[in-house]
């Protein structure tokens, strides 16, 4: 502190309560005091002793949320994020709303599952195509007409269910209402454009987006279930349709943060899957989605076998909470190592974290194990989406991210089916063998493709 006083400009002041000032003492480390006309008044000896003994002030520690505050300092960032959140929440309500509505009104889970599977199959085809159109023509020009088509299909579905239309009409309506652009992919594309010159901010943005995904997947299905069972069967789909249309239109209205359309170039010709590294990520996402889908079924079956069926939702929420917590921490930490190495480490952690679930004997032991298993989810998905961004040409970014999400969606559906088969044939106690097997396959895919990821210079 004395050195600090000696180095700053000297300002003549008198201490409060003193009648005057004597000659200034010589600070340690400085030469003899000069007695010029403009020399500073003396500092009392007691004040010098106090300053000499006081510890040097420590610089304030940066807040844990500082990276996230910096993320939203960009103009328009909060607006497009909130608008997309409304639509993304609605998107997670659609599947549950469709199944519960048809199963309740038509008294057939087989029909409900088949109609839902049809919608997923159509989404798997139309999603990447819509992503390609978004890249070429812009988000607003594609999202607005697409969501209008969705609204017409959803309205037709509600009318068919309410008035008892034939089953084939439900399949047609489900197909017609499944072509919706991915708001999650478009939101990530906006972050990439807003922070194009800041890799750290893009890492934080990917982490934040994964947390948003987890929150939506926690809240959306629960909200849909409440609306369908406590209000009327069609309430879930009707509410989801209104929210999806509203959120998409509000998102499209945020034009100043919309990435400019990318003209087609020779380097961006063909499918993004021409990249060997991106193929590795998509195949790994397929197996990762199977982990998510089968784990949900296994958890519901296991908790029901313990005699605590209603608690399954709370336990699944713990898994999502673990992912949210890990995602927030991961996004606040500085980026270390290559994205390929982080991705492989995340998949390995996920494969290891699933194994203890096989030893669960009741809700008390299952709850912390699900929380820990969920903590491996967010870092894996964040690193995977970072790789997708780096391995996809900028002119095909939306298509690349939508393709990755489509792989995840297909994996979730396949995993749910595999989990149900496992529970039916091997019993609830063996239900977690399905997610454990899927996690092992994900690790095998990532490890066997690690060479392709390392050979891709964009993945560093």
PyMOL commands that set and color helices and strands:
alter all, ss='L'
color gray80, all
select helices_A, chain A and resi 2-7+45-53+66-71+77-106+109-137+139-162+167-176+183-194+199-231+235-253+255-257+266-268+272-274+276-305+309-332+339-359+363-391+394-426+428-430+432-448+450-454+457-459
alter helices_A, ss='H'
color red, helices_A
deselect
rebuild
show_as cartoon
